[in-house]
Amino acid sequence: MNIKEMRDLPDEELRKEIDKARDKIFRMRFQGKGKDLENPGLLKLLKKDIARLSTVLHERLVRRAAPAGAAAPQGGGA
């Protein structure tokens, strides 16, 4: 799933996708304990997908929380 597709999903669907990816990682870890994983690169991809989905969800929460017309904080500071 690419970032454009992720941004088009509603919040609840994003949460479901995060839960599915976490569950798949959990199952793959136990599968790997007894034998070699079929596709070890998939773990890395799933972790990145979780990060992307979480970022999209967080962006939406920040956007809703910010009052209209207010600029989002840019980090930095002195």
C-alpha positions as CSV (number, residue, x, y, z in Angstrom):
1,M,0.0,0.0,0.0
2,N,1.5,3.4,-1.0
3,I,1.1,6.6,1.0
4,K,-1.6,8.0,-1.4
5,E,-3.8,5.0,-0.7
6,M,-3.1,5.4,3.0
7,R,-4.2,9.0,3.0
8,D,-7.4,8.1,1.2
9,L,-8.5,5.7,4.0
10,P,-10.7,6.8,6.9
11,D,-9.3,6.8,10.4
12,E,-10.9,3.6,11.5
13,E,-9.6,1.8,8.5
14,L,-6.1,3.1,9.2
15,R,-6.3,1.7,12.7
16,K,-7.4,-1.7,11.4
17,E,-4.5,-1.8,8.9
18,I,-2.1,-1.0,11.8
19,D,-3.6,-3.8,13.9
20,K,-3.3,-6.2,11.0
21,A,0.3,-5.4,10.3
22,R,1.2,-5.7,14.0
23,D,-0.5,-9.1,14.2
24,K,1.3,-10.3,11.1
25,I,4.7,-9.2,12.6
26,F,3.8,-11.0,15.9
27,R,2.9,-14.3,14.0
28,M,6.1,-14.0,11.8
29,R,8.3,-13.7,14.9
30,F,7.0,-17.0,16.3
31,Q,7.2,-18.7,12.9
32,G,10.9,-17.6,12.7
33,K,11.7,-19.2,16.1
34,G,11.4,-22.7,14.8
35,K,12.8,-22.3,11.3
36,D,13.9,-19.7,8.8
37,L,11.4,-17.1,7.7
38,E,10.1,-17.5,4.2
39,N,10.5,-13.8,3.5
40,P,12.5,-11.9,6.2
41,G,12.3,-8.7,4.2
42,L,8.6,-8.6,4.8
43,L,9.2,-7.7,8.5
44,K,11.0,-4.6,7.5
45,L,8.3,-3.6,5.1
46,L,5.5,-4.2,7.7
47,K,7.3,-2.0,10.2
48,K,7.6,0.8,7.7
49,D,3.9,0.4,6.8
50,I,3.0,0.7,10.5
51,A,5.1,3.9,10.7
52,R,3.5,5.4,7.6
53,L,0.0,4.6,8.8
54,S,0.7,6.0,12.2
55,T,2.1,9.1,10.7
56,V,-0.9,9.7,8.5
57,L,-3.2,9.2,11.5
58,H,-1.1,11.5,13.7
59,E,-1.1,14.2,10.9
60,R,-4.9,14.1,10.9
61,L,-5.2,14.4,14.7
62,V,-2.8,17.4,14.7
63,R,-4.7,19.1,11.9
64,R,-8.0,18.7,13.7
65,A,-6.6,19.9,17.0
66,A,-5.1,23.1,15.5
67,P,-7.4,26.1,15.4
68,A,-8.3,27.3,12.0
69,G,-5.8,29.7,10.6
70,A,-3.1,28.8,13.1
71,A,0.2,27.6,11.8
72,A,1.5,24.3,12.9
73,P,4.5,24.3,15.1
74,Q,7.8,23.7,13.2
75,G,9.9,22.3,16.0
76,G,13.2,24.1,16.5
77,G,13.2,26.7,19.2
78,A,16.0,28.2,21.2
